[in-house]
Structures are given as structure tokens and as C-alpha cells.
Amino acid sequence: MKGPLGFNAEDLLQETLAMQRKLMDGLKLLPSVDDVDYGVTTREEVWRDGKVTLYRFVGSEPPVHATPLLIVYALVNRPYMVDLQTDRSLVQKLLALGHDVYVLDWGYPDRSERYQTLEDYLLRFVDGAVDHLQAHNGGEPINMLGICQGGVFALCYAALRQAKLANLITMVTPVDFHTPDNMLSHWARQVDVDLLVDTLGNIPADLMNASYLMLKPFRLNVQKYVGLLDILDDKDALEDFLRMEKWIFDSPDLAGEAFRDFIKQFYQGNGLMHDGVRIGEDTVDLQEVTLPVLNIYAEQDHLVPPDASRALRSRIGSTDYTESSFRGGHIGIYVSGRAQREVPGTINDWLKERSA
């Protein structure tokens, strides 16, 4: 007879025995699991400035679209979430659709980069990479895909150097940093960022990772590791889990001055909502961005809530502005099965319409 919770002692015994078998199978399987890595697509270095490297991804076939597509990722993680593994790679899908795909790798800043500013990142590194691609594209503008913080960089860059871009795509990119449901922003607004940077110099990656994990403490610190027990006897699933964990914790430290500037101007000042962002001597005005823009956001994003991204519509100067929603979260938009089916095709179809 079942108890009021729907199970009895026999059910508990069977569950315990099944878990015991999984643990034993897992102990046998673990020694056979090789070291995992991310970034599966062959790439070649084509340009470098200090630690910042521009890579070109090499597909199995030559690209059929002449305009290069440059991916600008966030500073807080390695950019290979877009190329995590063979069956979860936005890059491979775009290559298969005939695009010529590049990515900026920010490297791992050390103390010598403490005083790098947002001006360095945008008008030295991003601009240098764009100039290199333009030179190899007959001087013609290129396409840019900015992701998360990299999307903020892409918007600012487009406002300042629009003539160098043909089309702009932003993914899970915050524009309004003060939406009520943005927990990360609520935290960042309370931080004495001057004291933090003056004390630490560069911001340690472990500190940033701990902050992100505490946004969903039970889900990200307990539940996922309990769930690990369910896949201990599945080598492929276990390697997928370890690959994701390696990417999460292989994060760079953040250059102190750039961090200070970003927190103050965006998280605390919400500068994109009232043209209050300054990059060097220039003021960012999103009304100056009149090129075609595709804005892709995730409906269940806890880092960049949908309203934070959809705010771009009211700020952008472009009359060719398209929004596309993805049913998933901040990471799922790159690696889920749904993302592999939907996101590359959305980008490809949108770009093809504009190239025609």
C-alpha cells in the first residue's frame, strides 16, 4: 500500500538499489573518460594585438557568402560557448550555411592589462580586427555578431564606426540595465566599484563566477550536481557535463579599469538608455545606428531579461530593426538542441535578405 506521498518502503528500497548500481557503474566508467575540451572547429590565427587574437574558423567547404561575420563575445567567459562541441556549435552551423566566420579571443588579462579601458577594447582591439577583415574584403563593410556583453560592445562600436559595418546582430544583449527583474544589475548598483578595483586591480574570475552562481544558488550549486548522479553511467552525457563545467570555470580575470568603466556606465548609470556612455572622447548615441539590426533574445534568460534586450527597439535609429525571441535561457541559446535548429537559420535567412 502506498503512503500519503505516493510511495512505500519497497519503492524506497528499489530506488536505493538503482542508485547504488549507478554509482558502481560510474566508478567503473570514470577512468575511461578522457580529458574534455571545447572549441571543436579548426581555426587559424589571422591577426593579433597583444593577447587579443582574431581567429578564422575553417569549414569543410569554402564560404559562399563573401562578407565576413565577426563574433564579438563577452569578456567574462571564453568565446567558445559558440563552438562547444560538434553537435552543439553555432559556428559549425554557420559554416555549413556558407558563412565566413571569425571570432575575437580576448585572452587572459594579467596585471600588465590592469589599465586597459573600454576605449582599448572597442577602438583598438575591435576596430583593429574590423580593419583587418575589411582589408581582406576589398575595403567593404563586414557583418558583426555581438553576444551578451559583446553585444553591448557591438552596439557602441556601431554607433561610433558604423561605416565599417554592413549588418549588426545582437544576441542576449542588455540595453536597459535597470529593468525590475534584473537581479545582477540590482547587485552591481550597490557595489563600490572604485574601492573594489583600487583594492584588487584586475577582478578575479573566481569572484565573478561566484557572483553568477549565486543568482540561482540551489539550481547552480546543488541541483545540477545531484542530477549528475543520473548520468554517471552514460559516458557521452558525462563528457557533455564535464565540458560545460570546464568552460564555466575556465574564465579570465577582468582588466580592472575596463570593469570599473563598464559597471559605472552601464550597470549603475544605465547609459544606453539616455545616451550617457562615453568611449574615450566620443559619446555613444544609439540613434546614430541606422544599419540593419537583428536582435535575438532568450525568453527565460536570468542574466539578460527579455525586457532588458527588447529596449533596443526604442533606442535604435535603424528603420530596419528585427526582433527574434528564443524559447530558452542564456546558455541554451547556444547549446540546446532547439538552438541548433533555430538560431543559425534565423541569422542566415536575415543576412541573406540584406545581402540581396
C-alpha positions as CSV (number, residue, x, y, z in Angstrom):
1,M,0.0,0.0,0.0
2,K,1.3,3.4,-1.0
3,G,1.7,6.1,1.7
4,P,0.3,9.6,1.5
5,L,3.3,10.8,-0.5
6,G,2.8,8.1,-3.2
7,F,5.5,5.6,-2.3
8,N,6.2,2.9,0.3
9,A,9.2,1.1,1.8
10,E,9.6,-1.2,-1.2
11,D,9.8,1.8,-3.6
12,L,12.5,3.3,-1.4
13,L,14.4,0.1,-1.4
14,Q,14.3,-0.2,-5.2
15,E,15.3,3.4,-5.7
16,T,18.2,2.9,-3.3
17,L,19.4,-0.2,-5.2
18,A,19.1,1.6,-8.5
19,M,21.2,4.5,-7.3
20,Q,23.7,2.1,-5.9
21,R,24.0,0.4,-9.3
22,K,24.5,3.8,-11.0
23,L,27.3,4.7,-8.5
24,M,29.1,1.4,-9.1
25,D,28.8,1.8,-12.9
26,G,30.0,5.3,-12.6
27,L,33.1,4.3,-10.7
28,K,33.9,1.8,-13.5
29,L,33.2,4.4,-16.2
30,L,35.1,7.4,-14.8
31,P,38.6,6.1,-15.5
32,S,37.7,5.7,-19.2
33,V,36.6,9.3,-19.6
34,D,39.3,11.3,-21.4
35,D,40.0,15.0,-20.7
36,V,37.4,17.1,-22.4
37,D,37.8,20.4,-24.2
38,Y,35.7,22.9,-26.0
39,G,36.3,24.7,-29.3
40,V,36.0,21.8,-31.8
41,T,36.2,23.7,-35.1
42,T,39.6,24.1,-36.7
43,R,40.7,27.8,-36.5
44,E,43.6,29.8,-37.8
45,E,45.1,33.0,-36.3
46,V,44.8,35.9,-38.8
47,W,45.5,38.9,-36.7
48,R,46.8,39.7,-33.2
49,D,47.3,42.7,-30.9
50,G,48.9,41.7,-27.6
51,K,46.9,38.9,-26.1
52,V,43.9,39.7,-28.3
53,T,43.7,37.3,-31.2
54,L,41.4,37.2,-34.3
55,Y,40.7,33.6,-35.4
56,R,39.1,32.4,-38.6
57,F,37.1,29.2,-38.4
58,V,37.8,26.8,-41.2
59,G,34.9,24.9,-42.6
60,S,34.9,21.7,-44.7
61,E,33.9,23.8,-47.7
62,P,34.9,27.3,-48.8
63,P,32.4,30.0,-47.8
64,V,29.8,31.1,-50.3
65,H,28.9,34.4,-48.6
66,A,31.7,36.9,-49.3
67,T,31.0,39.2,-46.3
68,P,33.0,38.1,-43.2
69,L,31.0,37.6,-40.0
70,L,32.9,38.7,-36.9
71,I,31.7,37.3,-33.5
72,V,32.4,39.6,-30.5
73,Y,31.9,37.8,-27.2
74,A,31.8,39.0,-23.6
75,L,35.0,39.5,-21.6
76,V,33.8,37.3,-18.7
77,N,34.0,33.9,-20.4
78,R,35.9,32.2,-23.1
79,P,34.2,32.7,-26.5
80,Y,34.0,29.0,-27.4
81,M,30.5,28.6,-26.0
82,V,29.5,29.3,-29.6
83,D,31.7,26.2,-30.6
84,L,31.3,24.0,-27.6
85,Q,31.2,20.6,-29.3
86,T,30.4,19.0,-32.7
87,D,26.7,18.7,-32.1
88,R,26.4,22.0,-30.2
89,S,28.2,24.5,-32.3
90,L,26.7,27.7,-33.6
91,V,29.9,28.2,-35.5
92,Q,29.7,24.9,-37.3
93,K,26.1,25.5,-38.3
94,L,27.0,29.0,-39.7
95,L,30.0,27.5,-41.6
96,A,27.7,24.8,-43.1
97,L,25.4,27.6,-44.3
98,G,28.3,29.1,-46.2
99,H,29.4,32.0,-43.9
100,D,33.0,33.1,-43.4
101,V,33.1,33.2,-39.6
102,Y,35.7,34.9,-37.3
103,V,35.9,35.3,-33.5
104,L,37.8,37.7,-31.3
105,D,39.6,35.9,-28.4
106,W,40.3,38.4,-25.6
107,G,42.9,36.1,-24.0
108,Y,43.7,36.1,-20.3
109,P,44.5,39.6,-19.0
110,D,47.2,39.8,-16.3
111,R,48.4,42.7,-14.2
112,S,50.0,44.3,-17.2
113,E,46.5,44.8,-18.7
114,R,45.0,46.3,-15.5
115,Y,44.8,49.8,-17.0
116,Q,43.1,48.8,-20.3
117,T,39.9,50.7,-20.8
118,L,36.7,50.2,-22.8
119,E,38.3,52.5,-25.4
120,D,41.1,50.0,-25.8
121,Y,38.7,47.1,-26.2
122,L,36.4,48.9,-28.7
123,L,38.6,51.4,-30.6
124,R,41.8,49.4,-30.5
125,F,41.0,45.7,-30.5
126,V,37.6,45.5,-32.1
127,D,38.4,48.3,-34.6
128,G,41.8,46.7,-35.4
129,A,40.1,43.4,-36.1
130,V,37.5,45.0,-38.3
131,D,40.1,46.9,-40.2
132,H,42.0,43.7,-40.9
133,L,38.8,42.0,-42.2
134,Q,37.9,45.0,-44.3
135,A,41.3,45.0,-45.9
136,H,40.8,41.3,-46.9
137,N,37.3,42.1,-48.1
138,G,38.2,44.7,-50.7
139,G,37.5,47.5,-48.2
140,E,33.9,46.6,-48.0
141,P,31.9,46.6,-44.6
142,I,31.6,43.4,-42.6
143,N,28.9,41.8,-40.6
144,M,29.1,41.7,-36.8
145,L,27.5,39.4,-34.3
146,G,27.8,40.7,-30.7
147,I,26.9,38.3,-27.8
148,C,25.9,39.4,-24.3
149,Q,28.5,42.0,-23.2
150,G,30.0,41.6,-26.6
151,G,26.6,42.8,-28.0
152,V,26.9,46.0,-25.9
153,F,30.4,46.4,-27.3
154,A,29.0,45.9,-30.8
155,L,26.2,48.5,-30.4
156,C,28.7,51.0,-29.1
157,Y,31.1,50.3,-31.9
158,A,28.3,50.6,-34.5
159,A,27.4,54.0,-33.1
160,L,31.0,55.2,-33.4
161,R,32.2,53.3,-36.6
162,Q,29.0,52.4,-38.5
163,A,30.6,52.9,-41.9
164,K,32.7,49.8,-41.3
165,L,29.7,47.5,-40.7
166,A,27.1,46.2,-43.2
167,N,24.8,44.4,-40.7
168,L,24.6,44.0,-37.0
169,I,23.3,41.1,-35.0
170,T,23.0,41.1,-31.2
171,M,22.3,38.1,-29.1
172,V,21.1,38.1,-25.4
173,T,22.4,41.7,-25.2
174,P,21.3,44.1,-22.4
175,V,20.4,47.6,-23.3
176,D,18.2,48.7,-20.4
177,F,20.3,47.6,-17.4
178,H,17.6,48.8,-14.9
179,T,14.7,46.5,-15.6
180,P,13.0,45.4,-12.4
181,D,13.7,41.7,-12.9
182,N,17.5,42.2,-13.5
183,M,18.9,40.7,-10.2
184,L,22.5,41.0,-11.4
185,S,22.0,44.7,-12.1
186,H,20.5,45.2,-8.6
187,W,23.6,43.8,-7.1
188,A,26.0,45.7,-9.3
189,R,24.4,49.0,-8.5
190,Q,25.2,48.5,-4.8
191,V,28.9,47.8,-5.4
192,D,31.6,50.4,-4.5
193,V,33.4,49.6,-7.8
194,D,36.1,52.2,-7.1
195,L,37.0,50.5,-3.9
196,L,36.9,47.1,-5.5
197,V,39.2,47.9,-8.4
198,D,41.5,50.1,-6.4
199,T,41.9,47.2,-3.9
200,L,42.1,44.2,-6.3
201,G,43.4,45.7,-9.6
202,N,42.1,43.1,-12.0
203,I,38.8,41.4,-11.0
204,P,39.4,37.7,-10.2
205,A,37.5,35.2,-12.4
206,D,36.6,33.2,-9.3
207,L,34.8,36.2,-7.8
208,M,32.8,36.8,-10.9
209,N,31.9,33.1,-11.2
210,A,30.7,33.0,-7.6
211,S,28.5,36.0,-8.3
212,Y,26.8,34.4,-11.3
213,L,26.3,31.1,-9.4
214,M,24.6,32.9,-6.5
215,L,22.0,34.3,-8.9
216,K,20.5,30.7,-8.8
217,P,22.2,29.2,-5.8
218,F,20.2,26.0,-5.5
219,R,20.0,25.3,-9.2
220,L,23.7,26.0,-10.0
221,N,25.4,24.9,-6.8
222,V,23.3,21.9,-5.7
223,Q,20.7,20.7,-8.1
224,K,22.9,20.2,-11.1
225,Y,25.4,18.1,-9.1
226,V,22.6,16.0,-7.7
227,G,21.4,15.5,-11.3
228,L,24.9,14.3,-12.1
229,L,24.1,11.0,-10.4
230,D,21.6,10.3,-13.1
231,I,24.2,10.3,-15.8
232,L,27.2,8.7,-14.1
233,D,26.7,5.5,-16.2
234,D,26.4,7.4,-19.5
235,K,29.8,8.4,-21.0
236,D,28.6,10.8,-23.6
237,A,26.3,12.6,-21.2
238,L,29.1,12.7,-18.6
239,E,31.6,14.2,-21.1
240,D,29.0,16.8,-22.0
241,F,28.6,17.8,-18.4
242,L,32.3,18.0,-17.8
243,R,32.8,20.0,-21.0
244,M,30.3,22.6,-19.8
245,E,31.9,22.7,-16.3
246,K,35.3,23.2,-17.8
247,W,34.0,26.2,-19.9
248,I,32.3,27.7,-16.9
249,F,35.3,27.7,-14.7
250,D,37.9,28.5,-17.3
251,S,37.2,32.2,-17.1
252,P,39.7,35.1,-17.5
253,D,40.3,37.7,-14.9
254,L,38.9,41.1,-16.0
255,A,41.0,44.2,-16.7
256,G,40.3,46.5,-13.7
257,E,39.8,49.8,-15.5
258,A,37.5,48.3,-18.2
259,F,35.5,46.6,-15.4
260,R,35.2,49.9,-13.5
261,D,34.1,51.7,-16.6
262,F,31.6,49.1,-17.6
263,I,29.9,48.8,-14.2
264,K,29.7,52.6,-13.8
265,Q,28.5,53.5,-17.3
266,F,26.1,50.5,-17.9
267,Y,25.0,48.8,-14.7
268,Q,25.0,51.8,-12.5
269,G,24.5,54.7,-15.0
270,N,22.2,52.8,-17.5
271,G,23.9,54.9,-20.1
272,L,22.5,53.3,-23.2
273,M,19.0,54.4,-22.2
274,H,19.9,58.1,-22.2
275,D,23.0,58.5,-24.4
276,G,25.2,58.7,-21.4
277,V,28.0,56.3,-22.5
278,R,31.4,57.7,-23.4
279,I,34.1,55.7,-25.1
280,G,37.3,57.8,-24.9
281,E,36.3,61.2,-26.2
282,D,33.3,60.0,-28.1
283,T,29.6,59.8,-26.9
284,V,27.6,56.8,-27.9
285,D,24.2,57.7,-29.4
286,L,22.2,54.6,-30.5
287,Q,20.1,56.9,-32.8
288,E,23.3,57.1,-34.9
289,V,22.9,53.3,-35.6
290,T,20.9,53.2,-38.8
291,L,22.2,50.0,-40.4
292,P,20.1,46.8,-40.3
293,V,19.9,45.2,-36.9
294,L,18.7,41.8,-35.8
295,N,18.2,41.5,-32.0
296,I,17.8,37.9,-30.7
297,Y,16.9,37.4,-27.0
298,A,16.1,34.4,-24.8
299,E,12.7,34.2,-23.1
300,Q,14.0,32.5,-20.0
301,D,17.2,34.5,-19.6
302,H,18.1,35.2,-15.9
303,L,21.2,37.2,-16.8
304,V,19.7,39.4,-19.5
305,P,15.9,39.5,-19.0
306,P,13.9,39.9,-22.2
307,D,12.8,43.5,-21.4
308,A,16.5,44.5,-21.0
309,S,17.1,43.4,-24.6
310,R,13.9,44.4,-26.2
311,A,14.6,48.0,-25.0
312,L,16.8,48.3,-28.1
313,R,13.8,48.9,-30.3
314,S,13.0,52.2,-28.7
315,R,16.7,53.4,-28.7
316,I,18.0,52.4,-32.1
317,G,18.0,54.7,-35.1
318,S,17.6,52.0,-37.7
319,T,14.4,51.6,-39.7
320,D,15.4,48.0,-40.5
321,Y,15.2,46.5,-37.0
322,T,14.1,42.9,-36.3
323,E,13.5,41.1,-33.0
324,S,13.6,37.4,-32.7
325,S,12.8,35.5,-29.4
326,F,14.2,32.2,-28.5
327,R,12.4,29.8,-26.1
328,G,15.3,29.0,-23.7
329,G,17.9,30.6,-21.4
330,H,21.1,32.5,-21.6
331,I,23.3,29.4,-22.3
332,G,20.6,27.3,-24.0
333,I,20.5,29.8,-26.9
334,Y,24.0,28.5,-27.9
335,V,24.0,24.8,-27.0
336,S,20.4,23.4,-26.8
337,G,19.0,21.2,-29.5
338,R,16.4,23.8,-30.2
339,A,19.1,26.5,-30.6
340,Q,20.9,24.3,-33.2
341,R,17.7,24.0,-35.2
342,E,16.6,27.7,-34.9
343,V,19.3,30.2,-34.3
344,P,21.8,29.7,-37.2
345,G,18.9,29.5,-39.7
346,T,17.4,32.8,-38.3
347,I,20.8,34.5,-38.7
348,N,21.4,33.1,-42.1
349,D,17.9,34.0,-43.5
350,W,18.1,37.5,-42.1
351,L,21.6,38.1,-43.6
352,K,20.6,36.7,-47.0
353,E,17.7,39.1,-47.2
354,R,20.0,42.0,-46.6
355,S,22.8,40.8,-48.9
356,A,20.3,40.5,-51.7
